[in-house]
Amino acid sequence: MRRTHAAMPLTGQEQSVRDLLLAKRLSFATHHVFELSPKVRMSVDFLVFRSAGIVLECTCCTRSKGSAMSEARRRAAFMEYRFGLLRRAYPGIVCGALVE
């Protein structure tokens, strides 16, 4: 999973975040994979190496009109679940999401 996920190209939104992190001269890893247990791995878009770490996830809602809010809520709930798993394994980690 590590090599496969690391080889994925960055989306436009991820490129913008990468450029911002580079401009701020922060040390980071793209498409980092956390091993939460021997059988559970979770990949994140960015891991910024500051104190206990900062995780950034990027996502984009593609639906329009009425269904856009339900998709945004669904994505937010899924990210909160993923962030909860990370916080349980790494209590000091800071998590953030960018939803476009």
C-alpha positions in Angstrom: 0.0 0.0 0.0 2.8 2.4 0.8 4.5 2.3 -2.7 1.1 2.3 -4.5 -0.3 5.2 -2.6 3.0 7.2 -2.8 3.0 6.8 -6.6 -0.5 8.4 -7.0 -0.3 11.8 -8.7 -1.5 14.8 -6.6 -4.8 16.4 -7.4 -5.1 20.1 -8.2 -6.1 20.9 -4.6 -3.2 18.8 -3.2 -0.8 20.6 -5.6 -2.0 23.9 -4.1 -1.5 22.7 -0.6 1.9 21.3 -1.4 3.0 24.6 -2.9 1.8 26.5 0.2 3.7 24.1 2.5 6.8 24.6 0.4 6.4 28.3 0.4 6.2 28.2 4.2 9.3 26.0 4.3 7.6 23.3 6.3 8.8 19.7 6.3 6.1 17.3 5.2 5.4 14.0 3.5 2.7 13.5 0.8 0.5 10.4 0.9 1.9 9.2 4.2 0.7 5.8 5.4 0.1 5.2 9.2 0.2 1.7 10.6 -2.5 1.8 13.3 -2.3 -2.0 13.9 -0.7 -4.9 12.2 -3.7 -5.2 9.9 -4.9 -1.6 9.7 -3.2 1.0 7.6 -4.5 4.5 6.9 -3.1 6.8 4.2 -3.4 10.6 4.6 -2.7 13.3 2.0 -0.2 15.3 4.0 1.8 14.8 7.2 3.5 18.0 8.4 6.4 17.3 10.8 5.6 19.8 13.6 5.6 18.7 17.2 3.4 15.6 17.4 2.4 16.0 13.7 -0.3 17.7 11.6 -2.4 15.6 9.3 -4.1 17.4 6.3 -6.7 15.7 4.2 -8.0 17.3 0.9 -11.3 16.5 -0.7 -13.6 18.0 -3.2 -17.4 17.8 -3.5 -18.5 17.4 -7.1 -22.2 17.4 -6.8 -24.4 20.4 -7.3 -27.5 22.0 -5.9 -29.4 19.9 -3.2 -27.2 16.9 -3.0 -24.0 18.9 -2.5 -24.7 19.5 1.2 -25.5 15.8 1.9 -22.2 14.8 0.2 -20.3 17.4 2.2 -21.8 16.1 5.5 -21.0 12.5 4.5 -17.4 13.3 3.7 -17.1 15.3 6.9 -18.4 12.4 9.0 -16.0 10.0 7.3 -13.1 12.3 7.9 -14.0 12.7 11.5 -14.1 8.9 11.8 -10.7 8.6 10.3 -9.3 11.4 12.4 -10.7 9.7 15.5 -8.8 6.5 14.6 -5.6 8.6 14.2 -6.1 10.5 17.5 -6.6 7.2 19.3 -3.3 5.8 18.0 -1.4 9.2 18.2 -3.0 11.3 21.0 -1.0 14.5 20.3 -1.6 14.6 16.5 -3.5 17.6 15.0 -5.9 16.8 12.1 -7.4 19.2 9.5 -9.5 18.9 6.4 -9.8 21.0 3.3 -13.2 20.6 1.6 -13.7 22.3 -1.7 
